[in-house]
Amino acid sequence: MPTAPSRGRARLALVLGTTLTAGAVVGPASAGATTVAGLGKLSADGAAYRSLARQGVKLEPSGDAAVTKTAGVTTFLLPTTDVDFAATTRTKLGGSMVLRRKSGGKTRTVRLESLQLRLGKAAASRALSAKVGGKRIDVLRLDLRKGEYTVDAKSLAVKVGGTRASLTKAAATAIGAKLALRTRTRGAFGVLSIATSARVAGPSTPAAGTGTTTPGTGAGTGTTPGTGGSTGVNTSPTACTTTLPGTTKNTDGTPYVAPVPLARPAGAVDVISSTLRWHPRESFIRYITGGGEGVTPSAGATGGPATADGKVDVDFTPAAGSWYDRASGQGRLLFSGCVTFSYKGHGINLQVSNPQIELNGSSSRMLATLTGATSADFTGLGELTALELVSGGGQTSGSTPTLVVRTAVPTHLTAWANDVVLGGFYPAPDDSFGQITVTAGLPA
């Protein structure tokens, strides 16, 4: 990895990464960076983790860390504190992971504190370390090669995605001794995904319409993220290709009225980090990949390729202007990036860009700028799906006041989107259109 010319620290937002990005470009830190909080992801599902579980070891979050469980897999969400760009890049994480086990009539405890992701030139330097009993050791070794991660001091970015993380011999020994374990298994522990981007300073109250098309116009590219206060912001995303129509109509010829964004309550706070993963309907993905061009993320969105059974996840980049109200549970989370669903032989070339997630009880929904919908007269901001927040979905709240998590939330096409966007192929009750997982980091 090239050596960054700047050794100054920059405090960053940490959001979930899902795709390995080749190359490393470094340079001076951005002058617009400010102190923020953020999130990282460690899913524990490997043999070493299962060995601990079989011996009665419970792995719990502490402090600012939080945990979610999806399909039986425990995932830790950890906030960042800062990143030090140098010959070896160090990303420091807040919160702790605590291992507990009852043995001999008492509870034994091991705390993994002061977590730090280290990325350097040598393979041995690519690891997640922690202080255990006051001594720093490498806890997880990362299965990373040069070119499978990105370090960019100029844009204040560190990206590692979907890499296997293995429990080291030193960690297995230390944990085993403190918890009185008979079996001390090293090796595969889980999967680590991590990405950083800086907060760009902005006004405490975001400007109206940031990160979206202007409400009421029914058209627009939605490619300008605005300057409202938020973290993990993609400040200049590559514009998605759009062709604006002269008029915007529904399929029955009536004028289209753009959705009005959720109003921000007076007590809402700026979101300081956020993530959005969209898992579209699998039968739809199988259809467009079976004979068409398939799914193509761009302009800051990442994901894929789709599996043979139609599974694909698309991750979007946070954009400025997101907010959340603790009192009501309402929130509006803005993202940038595009994903194109293409089967040109069957007339499908749908682009979904710059999604907006509105958390609002039974009225929760996903908006996006849509281009290439089956209605030839439509391009603009539309209400794509409703979110099933009030029944089912397995969504959870974070374990601390600084984190909101909604996991595997079912989405349903709105009647309008089924008609205008997808040609009426998925009417209710067959309107399920996959699921989303969304997180929001809040000020302490």
VENPE-V171960 format. One record per pair of residues at least 24 apart in sequence whose ideal C-beta (glycine too) atoms are under 7 Angstrom apart, sorted by the first residue. I is the first residue (numbers start at 1). J is the second residue. D is the distance in whole Angstrom. If there is no record, write none. Layout:
# VENPE-V171960
<<I,J,D> <I,J,D>>
This chain:
# VENPE-V171960
<<1,119,7> <1,120,7> <1,121,5> <1,146,6> <1,151,6> <2,26,5> <3,87,5> <4,85,4> <4,86,6> <4,153,4> <6,85,6> <6,153,6> <7,85,7> <7,86,5> <9,82,5> <9,84,5> <10,82,7> <10,83,6> <10,156,5> <10,198,7> <11,35,5> <11,36,6> <11,81,7> <11,82,4> <12,36,7> <12,38,7> <12,80,6> <12,82,7> <12,83,5> <12,156,6> <12,196,4> <12,197,7> <12,198,5> <13,38,4> <13,80,7> <13,196,7> <13,197,6> <13,198,7> <13,199,5> <13,231,4> <13,232,4> <13,272,7> <13,273,4> <14,38,3> <14,39,5> <14,40,5> <14,79,7> <14,80,4> <14,194,7> <14,196,5> <14,273,7> <15,39,6> <15,195,6> <15,197,7> <15,232,5> <15,273,6> <15,274,7> <15,275,5> <15,318,6> <16,41,5> <16,193,5> <16,195,7> <16,275,4> <16,315,7> <17,159,5> <17,160,6> <17,161,4> <17,193,5> <17,194,6> <17,195,3> <18,161,5> <18,162,6> <18,193,6> <18,302,6> <18,303,6> <18,313,6> <18,315,5> <19,161,5> <19,302,4> <19,303,7> <20,148,5> <20,149,7> <20,161,5> <20,162,7> <21,150,4> <21,159,5> <22,147,5> <22,148,7> <23,147,7> <23,150,6> <24,150,6> <24,151,5> <24,152,7> <25,152,5> <25,154,7> <26,85,7> <26,151,6> <26,152,6> <26,153,4> <26,154,7> <27,153,6> <27,154,3> <28,153,7> <28,154,6> <29,85,7> <29,153,6> <29,156,6> <30,154,7> <30,155,7> <30,156,6> <30,198,6> <32,200,5> <32,201,6> <33,156,6> <33,198,4> <33,199,7> <34,199,5> <34,201,5> <36,199,4> <36,231,4> <36,272,5> <36,273,7> <37,79,5> <37,80,7> <37,272,5> <37,273,6> <37,402,7> <37,441,5> <38,79,6> <38,80,4> <38,196,7> <38,231,6> <38,232,6> <38,273,4> <38,441,6> <39,77,5> <39,78,7> <39,79,6> <39,273,6> <39,275,6> <39,439,6> <39,441,6> <40,78,5> <40,80,7> <40,93,6> <40,194,5> <41,75,6> <41,77,6> <41,193,5> <41,194,7> <42,75,7> <42,76,5> <42,165,7> <42,190,6> <42,192,5> <43,73,5> <43,75,4> <43,190,5> <43,191,5> <44,74,5> <44,189,6> <44,190,4> <45,73,5> <45,190,5> <46,188,3> <46,189,5> <46,190,5> <47,185,6> <47,187,6> <47,188,5> <48,167,4> <48,172,7> <48,185,5> <48,186,6> <48,187,5> <48,188,6> <48,189,5> <49,189,5> <49,190,6> <51,183,6> <51,185,4> <55,101,7> <55,181,5> <55,183,6> <56,101,5> <56,102,6> <57,99,5> <57,101,5> <57,179,6> <58,100,5> <59,97,6> <59,99,6> <60,98,5> <60,100,7> <61,95,6> <61,97,7> <61,399,6> <62,95,6> <62,96,4> <62,98,5> <63,94,7> <63,95,4> <63,96,5> <64,94,5> <64,95,4> <64,400,6> <64,402,6> <65,95,3> <65,96,6> <65,97,7> <66,398,4> <66,399,5> <66,400,6> <66,403,5> <66,405,7> <67,399,7> <68,396,6> <68,405,5> <68,407,5> <70,394,7> <70,407,5> <70,408,6> <77,398,7> <77,403,6> <77,405,7> <77,439,7> <78,115,6> <79,441,7> <80,196,7> <83,158,6> <83,196,6> <85,153,4> <87,120,7> <88,118,6> <88,119,7> <88,120,4> <88,125,6> <89,119,5> <89,151,5> <89,158,6> <90,116,6> <90,118,6> <91,116,7> <91,117,4> <91,158,6> <91,196,6> <92,116,5> <93,117,7> <99,175,6> <99,179,6> <101,179,4> <103,179,7> <103,180,5> <108,178,6> <108,179,5> <108,180,6> <110,175,5> <110,178,5> <110,179,6> <112,139,6> <117,194,6> <119,149,6> <119,151,6> <119,158,7> <128,165,7> <128,192,7> <132,174,5> <137,170,5> <137,171,6> <137,174,6> <138,168,5> <138,170,6> <139,167,7> <139,168,6> <139,171,4> <140,165,4> <140,166,6> <140,167,6> <140,168,7> <140,189,6> <141,166,5> <141,168,5> <142,192,6> <156,196,7> <156,197,6> <156,198,4> <157,196,6> <157,197,5> <158,194,7> <158,195,7> <158,196,4> <159,195,4> <160,192,7> <160,194,5> <161,193,5> <161,195,7> <162,191,6> <162,193,6> <163,191,7> <163,192,6> <164,188,6> <164,191,6> <165,189,5> <165,190,6> <165,191,7> <165,192,5> <197,232,5> <197,233,7> <197,234,7> <199,231,4> <199,233,6> <199,272,7> <200,233,5> <200,235,5> <202,227,5> <202,228,5> <202,229,4> <202,320,6> <203,228,7> <203,229,6> <204,229,6> <204,270,7> <206,320,6> <206,321,4> <206,323,7> <210,320,5> <210,321,4> <210,334,7> <211,319,4> <211,320,6> <211,321,5> <211,334,4> <211,336,7> <211,354,6> <212,261,7> <212,334,7> <212,354,7> <212,356,6> <212,381,6> <213,369,6> <213,380,6> <213,381,4> <215,258,6> <215,260,6> <215,261,6> <216,258,6> <217,258,6> <218,248,4> <218,256,5> <218,257,7> <218,258,5> <218,380,5> <219,244,5> <219,245,6> <219,248,5> <219,379,6> <219,380,4> <220,369,7> <220,380,6> <220,381,7> <221,369,7> <222,353,6> <222,354,4> <222,369,4> <222,381,6> <225,319,4> <225,320,5> <225,336,6> <226,320,5> <226,321,5> <227,320,6> <228,320,4> <228,321,4> <229,270,5> <229,320,7> <230,270,6> <230,271,6> <230,272,7> <230,318,6> <230,320,4> <230,321,6> <230,322,5> <231,272,4> <231,273,5> <232,273,5> <232,274,6> <232,318,4> <233,318,6> <233,319,6> <233,320,5> <234,300,5> <234,317,4> <234,318,7> <234,319,6> <234,336,5> <237,299,5> <237,300,5> <237,317,7> <237,336,4> <237,337,7> <238,299,4> <238,300,7> <239,299,7> <240,298,7> <240,299,5> <240,338,4> <240,351,6> <240,353,4> <242,371,5> <242,379,6> <243,371,7> <243,379,6> <244,379,6> <245,377,6> <245,379,5> <247,377,6> <248,377,6> <248,378,6> <248,380,5> <249,377,4> <249,378,7> <250,375,7> <250,420,6> <251,375,5> <251,419,6> <251,420,6> <256,378,6> <258,380,6> <258,381,5> <259,367,6> <259,381,7> <259,383,5> <261,332,6> <262,330,7> <262,332,5> <262,358,5> <262,360,6> <264,323,5> <264,332,7> <265,325,4> <265,328,6> <265,330,6> <267,325,6> <267,327,6> <268,323,4> <268,324,6> <268,325,4> <269,323,7> <269,324,6> <269,442,6> <269,443,6> <270,323,6> <271,322,4> <271,323,6> <271,324,5> <271,333,6> <271,440,5> <271,441,7> <271,442,6> <272,441,5> <272,442,7> <272,443,6> <273,318,7> <273,441,4> <274,318,5> <274,322,6> <274,333,5> <274,439,6> <274,440,5> <274,441,7> <275,438,7> <275,439,5> <276,315,7> <276,316,5> <276,333,7> <276,335,5> <276,355,6> <276,357,6> <276,436,7> <276,438,5> <277,313,5> <277,315,5> <277,436,7> <277,437,5> <278,314,5> <278,434,7> <278,436,5> <279,313,5> <279,434,5> <279,435,5> <280,312,7> <280,433,7> <280,434,4> <281,432,6> <281,433,5> <281,434,5> <282,309,7> <282,310,3> <282,311,6> <283,310,6> <285,310,4> <285,312,6> <286,310,4> <288,341,5> <288,342,7> <288,343,4> <288,348,6> <291,343,7> <291,345,7> <292,342,6> <292,343,3> <292,344,7> <292,345,6> <292,346,7> <292,348,7> <293,342,4> <293,343,7> <293,344,6> <294,342,7> <295,339,6> <295,341,6> <296,339,7> <296,340,5> <296,342,7> <297,337,7> <297,339,5> <298,338,5> <298,340,7> <299,336,7> <299,337,5> <299,338,5> <300,336,5> <300,337,4> <301,337,3> <301,338,6> <301,339,5> <314,339,5> <316,355,6> <319,354,7> <322,440,7> <324,404,6> <324,440,5> <324,442,6> <329,359,7> <330,359,6> <330,360,5> <331,359,4> <331,404,7> <331,440,6> <332,356,7> <332,358,5> <333,357,4> <333,438,6> <333,440,6> <350,421,7> <352,384,7> <357,438,5> <359,389,7> <361,389,6> <361,390,6> <362,390,5> <364,389,5> <366,411,6> <366,436,7> <370,421,6> <373,420,6> <373,421,4> <374,420,7> <374,421,7> <374,422,6> <374,423,4> <375,420,5> <378,420,5> <382,417,6> <382,421,7> <383,414,5> <383,416,6> <383,417,7> <384,414,7> <384,417,5> <384,421,7> <385,411,4> <385,412,6> <385,413,6> <385,414,6> <385,417,7> <385,433,5> <386,411,7> <386,412,5> <386,414,6> <387,411,6> <387,436,7> <388,412,7> <401,442,7> <402,441,6> <402,442,5> <402,444,5> <403,439,7> <403,441,6> <403,442,7> <404,439,7> <404,440,4> <404,442,7> <405,439,5> <406,437,7> <406,438,5> <407,437,5> <408,435,5> <408,437,6> <409,435,6> <409,436,5> <410,435,5> <411,435,6> <411,436,6>>
